[in-house]
């Protein structure tokens, strides 16, 4: 489990990252830029900021999708599967670990 944004950036091992815009230590936009530099990874911003400016900023830094809180978990999973399909990792989420910038959970 990441304690702050910097450790979250180091700890993302997979094909998809769920990022919040404002974790402690380093913002989600900086994490997104760094993840994009390190290779092909899908990025979904999951955040409470839902203004058009905030959404555009998420896409501008390399986000593939943007989900405003609160959201339906099933809709988030559909979006995850779509991005995994795009990055060539199939559509099965199964028991893969999904990392977010604020916590880690098993899917």
N, C-alpha and C positions, 0 to 999 in steps of 0.2 A: 504494500500500500504506500503510495507516494505521500510524503508529508508536505511537500510544496511543489511548485511548478518545475523547479530545476531537477529534482529527483524524478519527477514524472517523465521529463524529457529523456533522462538516462535509462529509465526502466521500461520504455515501450518496446517490446520485442517483436511485435506482430505486424499484421498487415493492415490494421485499422486502429486509429486512436480516436477516442471520444474526449474532446477538450472543452473545458469551460473557459470563458474569456478572462476570468479574473482570479485564478488560484493564487495563494500567497507565494511570494518569492520571485515569480516570473510570470508574465501574462501568457495566456493561451495563444495569442498571435505570434509571439516569439517562439514558443514551442513548435507551432505549425511550420514556421519558416525553417527551423532547424531540422524538423523531421523530413520536410520536402528535400532538403539538401542531402540527407543521408540515404535517400533512395525512394522508391515508389511505395507510398503508404497512403491509405485512404484516411481522410480526416473529416469527422463530423463535429461541429461545434454544438454542444448541448448547454444552453445558457438561458438566463432570464432576460437578457437584453434582446428585445424584439423590434427595435426601430429599424427602418430601412437603412440607415447609416451603419448601424452595428452589423446587420446582416451582410451588407456589401463589404464591409471591412473583413469579415470572416472569409468570404469568397476571395477577396483580393490577396490575402496572405496564403492561399493554397487550400482552403477548405473545400471539400467536395459537397458538403451539405450543411444545413443549419437548422437545428431543431430548437424552438423556443419552449421553455418550461412554463407551465406544466405541459406534459405531452402524454400520449397513449403509448405504453411500452410496445405494443404490437406494431405500431407505426414506425417506431425507432428500429425495431428488428427488420422490418421490410427494407428500410433505408440502408441498414448495415449489410443485408444480403445483396442489395443492388450494387453497393460500392465494392464488396468482395468479388462480385461477378466482374466488375470493371477492371479490377487490378489482377484478374486472372486467378483468383483463389477459390473459385466455385461459389456456391450459395449456401453451403451447409455451415451453420454456426456451431451446432452441436455443443461439445464441452470445451470449446476454445475459450481461452481467457480473453475477456474484453477489458482493456485498460482505459481508465478515464484519468483526467488530470486531478481528480480529487479522491478517487477510490478504485479498488480493483474488485471485480466480481466474476464469477464463473457464469458463462452463458448456458 
